[in-house]
Amino acid sequence: MSLPFESRYKTYRILNYGKPYSNYKSYDIKMHPQNTTNILAIYVDNQVCNKIPTNKSLLCDIDENTYLLSTKLLNKYYVEIHYTPEQNKPKLEYIMTENDVNDLLCKYGFIIDI
């Protein structure tokens, strides 16, 4: 099982005398009835990354300039989705706006807590 934000975890341990990186929120959704894709957990980093475009803005085809302008004012976060070990799937890494994170978590009955 991989660690959430693994590269940051390793760097943080080196710079902080072996302390683990824990500046993220964990949302365990393994047993949620809406979880049809066998997701184990969703991790949301507490540190904003506003200078990096979101995955959604990179893929946006419709009126891209308007979309990018509207997302500049929103906080963006690193998000990782980990699957159950039985799925043998790699973790998914995203950069999402606060609204997108909230939409994702609401699907599983959580309220964003950043």
Helices and strands as residue ranges (DSSP letters): H 6-15, E 24-28, E 39-48, H 55-59, H 64-71, E 76-83, G 85-87, E 92-97, H 98-107
